[in-house]
Amino acid sequence: MRELQPTLFRYIWAHSKRDQLAICAVVFASLPFYFASLDLPRRIVNDAITGKAFGEGRRTASFLDLTIHFPEWLGGGSRTLFGGFQLERMDLLIGLSGLFLALVLINGAFKFWINLSKGVLGERMLRRLRFQLFSLMLRFTPEAQREVKASETATIIRDEVEPIGSFIGDAIISPVFLGTQAATALTFILMQNAWLGLVAASIVAVQFIVIPRLRRTILRLSRERQLRSRELAGHVGEVLEGLDAVTVNDAGRWERAEFGGRLHGLYSLRLRIYQRKFAIKYLNNLLAQVTPFLFYAIGGMFALHGQLDIGQLVAVLAAYRDLPPPLKELIDWDQQRLDVEVKYETVAAHFAPHRLRRPEAEDADEADAPIPAADTLQWEDVSLKSPHDGEVVEVADATIALPARVGLVVEDGAIAHVLARALIGLDAPLSGSIRLGGHEISGLAQSVRSRLIAYAGRSPNLFPGSIRDNVVYGLHRVPTGTAIADEAKRAEALRTGNPVETIEQNWIDYARLGLSDADGLDRRILTLLGGLGMRRDLYRFGLSAPCLGEPDPTIGARLIAARRHLQALLDRAKRGGLVVPFAADRYNDEATVAENLLFGVLREPGLMNRLAAEPAFLAALDRAGLRDALVETGVAIARNLVEIFRDLPQGHTLFRRFSLITPEALPDYVRQLARIDKDGGLEPEDRPAFLALTLRYVETRQRFGLLDAGLEVRIVKARGLVQSALGGVDGTGIEPYDPERINPRISILENLLFGRINTRRMHAEADMREHVLAAVRRFDLEEWIERRGLDFDVGNRGQLLTEDQRARIELARAAVTLPAILVVEDAGALDRTLVGFLAAPDWSAGRTSLVLFTASAALAADLDVRITVGPGGAASSPEAPAAPARTDSGRDLELSPRRRPRGRRS
């Protein structure tokens, strides 16, 4: 993706000149119709109303005659292009009026098409610009990534370019359209009377000369406002990222004071902008109103002296009525242009070429370049910049024959991070060279380098999505198959510079991985994650996943068999009390009131959230006589929750774990309860809110003791009515609990148990998981459940996982690509077992060399090559004596490779 053009209009012309010229051609085509609409009022007044066309006893006059009348200052006279039709006076009035209406419709159609085309063009260019900025963001150098703030870049792409895109459609077309309309109206006025035309032209000249000069101050203030607004967004992002520190240090008051000061600065700027903006608007309106006064005075005088007839005066006034709006819009356009040009310049500065890596097009050209043989890894005369004090650290030379398992023991984690980034080509060393197979790593195309080297850093970067999505992220390189089948959508993508590829295509080259399909890839991922210690985690995630549809028809049968085996096992062991089953004639204490009423799961997921207001459901409750009782229970629940959570802060964990009321909704319930206490009754609009509380209530979780045996029995008896009401005409609205079927909308664990674990029994969950695991293994369901665990959503930045789990997923993401070299930074999540698995050739068929950066010599003890980097900490051997490396500060940094038993030199 090319860099942005330095100026806005160069960018506009480069990407939209064809569309701009096409729309401008339509603008010019509309001018004759617009001019004719200005001239028609004169003919209606003079020819039809006053009867000028019927002088000298004529009974008819010409209609639709095309005659050009020249003003006196152009020599006078006229020229007839078409004689027209002869009509009587009334017919002529109706004909001219109808023609005027037709011209109004034609001009309106022209304006509609032009404005619509401008809007479409603006949206296309906004789409192009956002995509281009996103592509440039992907090319940020490491220095730029550290320099710019993520929140600022996101704000630019999302918000700041919005007015730029809106303006692009108006950039050329609006001044052409408005300018030609104003020029046409002014020319018409001049043709009627030269003096009136000069008056109008003088006022226009004042507006276009004086007002833009007054707006220069607004331009400067707008530029300052944009920069301060961006700084405000960056500050909000900083505080949000460091919110824990603000809370721990009780710095909220100080932060509020600083933020208030920033807001005051923005307020002052905006106030100054408003003062100047409305002063200019006042002046502009004053000039616009002076002109009609002059027209009435001067034009009336000319009419009294016979130098201007009434029809011409009416036509001039009508033409001037159309003159101020385009002039005002042109002045507004000029102000918008100045403002948008400033925005574009600041955006272009944010994505300046010095912040970008080489164009990705160069990498794309080399995507099919041959992959060099990765037989040696060598660094020579390498100097790095210390992240501590910025001093230069010189690293001793080393040459390592590959494949090998290499451990670099670096006591200083920051130095290790810098060296690792240099080794993978993210950061170039200050001097020296790092070569792979004789090729400079930093000189390799990114497409080649990513196939040769994979990296798992000390700070895992996970994206929203499933575990599988994150593991295969590094395999999404080149899509295969049809890009966009919809030709209109494809053409639109090409017009806006967007990719024709879609994420629905297959982006994974299974053949390169030695696999045939996605099923084989899943098995490789399970092998990797299992070897990295996540097999139990995947199994646990899978148990909590819904069954949904499964392509293997035997899965359902095996699940039913495992369910029966598990029930028999618990009966024999007299441990049936560990599970509260889904029984048609019993209330399930571990389920919500809504689940007990439904005795199943709604197939429409969104309906559960609005069930308390669903008419069919409420009617079923009324027929069962339960609605009032459940609403009263909801009031009691609300009183308990308000009493417990009223004084807790909004972010307290108890809200998330136990409360049925969100912190935001708590004040509403407080007000509703106060109203009940005051009025002694419930308002109709409050009833759904309290009913919703009851529907979400679980006795064993909240433990308020509000569901007695009698109410539970009534709920169980109402199941038939509720299922009939919500089942739909085909009876498929609810997925019922059936001991002989699998419910695809509940979790795998609930399907296996056909119930819920009894939380009132001590250690019930741990005991049940052991029994469940035995049944799962007996019926060969463990791998299937683990594969369902790959669908677990990791959350934003992997926040739903532990730190160790995030590190292991990133290791799997790097390893699954089968690189020539796997570079791993130890962030404390590794042990000798994991290192042993990564170092073993089994998972990669011997294709991958391991380079491990660690501060622990024990982790590197079993590797082929061990290199110690650190002051006074070199590991030396007779074959490879310690090689000192120096820093500018004079301290020693030693690097010493140890030979392999076969004599391989490193």
Secondary structure, DSSP 8 states (H G I E B T S, - for coil): -----SSHHHHHHHHHHHHHHHHHHHHHHHHHHHHHHHHHHHHIIIIIIS-GGG-TT-S-EEES-EEEE--GGGT--EEEEE--EEE-HHHHHHHHHHHHHHHHHHHHHHHHHHHHHHHHHHHHHHHHHHHHHHHHHTTB-HHHHHHS-HHHHHHIIIIITHHHHHHHHHHTHHHHHHHHHHHHHHHHHHHH-HHHHHHHHHHHHHHHHHHHHHTHHHHHHHHHHHHHHHHHHHHHHHHHHTHHHHHHTT-HHHHHHHHHHHHHHHHHHHHHHHHHHHHHHHHHHHHHHHHHHHIIIIIHHHHHTTSS-HHHHHHHHHHHHTSHHHHHHHHHHHHHHHHHHHHHHHHHHHT-GGGB-S-HHHHHHTTTS------EEEEEEEEEE-TTT--EEEE--EEEESS-EEEEEES-HHHHHHHHHHHTTSS--SEEEEEETTEEGGGS-HHHHHHHEEEE-SS----SSBHHHHHGGGG-SS-BS-S---HHHHHHHHHTT--S--TTSB---TTTTT-SSHHHHHHHHHHHHHHTT-HHHHHHHHHTSB----S-THHHHHHHHHHHHHHHHHHHTT-GGGEEE--TTS--TTS-HHHHHHTEEESSGGGGGGGGG-HHHHHHHHHHT-HHHHHHHHHHHHHHHHHHHTTS-TT-HHHHHH-SS-TTTHHHHHHHHHHHHHHSS--GGGHHHHHHHHHT--HHHH------HHHHHHHHHTHHHHHHHHSTTTT-SEEE--TTS--TTSBHHHHHHTEEE-TTSTTHHHHHHHHHHHHHHHTT-HHHHHHHHTT-B--GGGTTS-HHHHHHHHHHHHHTT--SEEEEE--S---HHHHHHHHSSTTTTT--EEEEEES-TTTTTTSSEEEEEETT-----SSS--EEEEBTTS-EEEEEE---TT----
